[in-house]
Amino acid sequence: MNGGTVRVGVIGAGDISHYHLGGLQAAGGADIRVICGRRAERVTPVAEQYGIPGVETDYRAVLERDDIDAVLILTPENLHEEIGVAAAEAGKAMMVQKPVAHSIGSCERLIAAADRAGVSLQVSYMHRYFEEVVYVRDLIKSGRFGPIHTVRVRNATSGPIWAWYYDPTVVSGGVVFSLASHGIDLIQHLFGPIDDVSGRTACMMRERTLPHGEVVTGVELEDVAFATYRLKNGILVDHEITGCEQKGTDRFLVEIYGEKGTVLLRGQRGPLAIYAPDVIGISDWHVPELDDRPFGARHHAHWLDIVRGAVPDDASAWDALAGLHVIEAIYEAAESGGRVRVSYFEKAGYDR
């Protein structure tokens, strides 16, 4: 389509749907016509909250509609390939929640289906669109900050709140798969492709009491991991991932140590703090003023522009495939105790 309002269907009405629905409404230019979930009693309140007229319990009913241009796929990742391939065959552009698929092969098949159908396939990496991340990426790409030497990234939460996250028949791994995927994408988005990996993983909490009272026992998926990366450009990165903290980070914490200064993302000094006197001209920590936009507005405005054809497709699906290879390398390195090389895709969008 070229220009105009994008008619959207949403498949999946869990917690993450609120980010996307709020972001679409804040961005403007989207007509959300239908939302789908397995249980009508859970979907209907979400539809009412956001003023969505249509409710379905079978995703096929969404894809069969002629008045839908694009779909958001927000289900557990073991369903992404099935629904995504069907969406491609129905001619729908799509944004798929990360992780894009439960395996490398599944991701490859989904990309191939979108290519065959000639439809846009985007993967939702929300952290790329945070105002502080956009600011820092522009600063790094300008070259004014000088060479980057080391980076520390931390992803930490108290753990998933739904039982299916701990079910190995639904997910392909623990925090490395579900949580580290955010950090891995942020690293490669800001600094360039990962070349080799070392890692350690552990399961520290084999019983989980979820917020709604359900107790999950016999948990075997990892809830703690440490990984180190050497990027293709020589930058060294330390990545800490945990899902067993009472109070973790606010989305992520990134410390950047460059030749001309230090940058803190979402640390104790706020969303963004920079110490780089020769770059900023201030001999103390500088806290820049960031654009004030509703949560998710920048992300979804960009996606809607892609669907309209106003801007080119991102390479986020290939980025997601590259990220899955990093995840597999972490697991392999943790098992072998050595370092593992990572496959790099020229189609990925990491251009540093």
Secondary structure, DSSP 4 states (H G I P E B T S, - for coil): --SSPEEEEEE--STHHHHHHHHHHHH--EEEEEEE-S-HHHHHHHHHHHT--EEESSHHHHHT-TT--EEEE-S-GGGHHHHHHHHHHTT-EEEEESS--SSHHHHHHHHHHHHHHT--EEEE-GGGGSHHHHHHHHHHHHTTT--EEEEEEEEE-S--SSGGGG-TTT-S-SHHHHTHHHHHHHHHHHH--EEEEEEEEE---S-EE-TTS-EE-S--S--EEEEEEEETTS-EEEEEEES--SS--SS-EEEEEETTEEEEEEETTEEEEEE-HHHHS-SS-B--------TTHHHHHHHHHHHHTSSPPPSHHHHHHHHHHHHHHHHHHHHHSS-EE----TTS----
